[in-house]
Amino acid sequence: MPSRHASSVSYSLEELGVPQALRQMEQDGAYNTESSYSPNSMLYPDNQMPFSQKHIAYLKAHPKLDPVHYLANLRLMIRRR
């Protein structure tokens, strides 16, 4: 199986509509999509990493994950009850 580079992972995430799906979750009040702490003050001066960027970074760091299944599980985990 050929290795997937970060650029190909980014392309496939875009192709699958992952960034759009994450933005839709952020806009939907049914999901808990609060920003989370990031120690990187250079990128996030207020130390808050946006929900979408956090999950895109995770998927890029773990290229063997299936993004469609990841989004399905994420929706289940962050749904407000």
Secondary structure, DSSP 8 states (H G I E B T S, - for coil): -----HHHHHHHHHHHTHHHHHHHHHH-TTB----EE-S-TTT-TTSEE-HHHHHHHHHHH-TTS-HHHHHHHHHHHHB--
